[in-house]
Amino acid sequence: MKPFTPVSLAGLALLVFGLASLSGCGIAKSKQEADKVLTRHFQTLTTNGYEAALADYGRPFFQKTTREEWRKALARLTAKLGVYQKHSITGWRAFTQAGTFGSGTTVTLQCQVTYSKHAAQETFTLFKGVTDSDYKIVGHQIDGAALLTE
């Protein structure tokens, strides 16, 4: 077995760096694509109503909450928080998985969301399977001081 030469080590390092850079670009692109879905979701809530916005949620989301329960919850949240104004991403993470349960990319976006009456912190988990055309919301948590008051 030949020892590594400085040239072969440099080539190996360049290859590893290149592969890491490519995967990093994919992860950043995943965040951007997920944020586009989230922006569209908020706009749909504002302009087309709750029923239309339910299309942004994936099948796994409705395994724990029915569509009707979530539609009513969105209506209560709007009554409490007000109409959506804007959001900003305060944190995010993304990863790709492959397995028998499902292969694809999961993106979690932590957002500061401003509504007309109050602000809230919301965490969305979105998933895009390898054969899916777009991300779907599979998890949605909402936290805010206004939710604790009558």
Helices and strands as residue ranges (DSSP letters): H 6-47, H 50-53, G 54-56, G 59-63, H 67-81, E 84-97, E 104-115, E 119-129, E 136-143, G 145-148
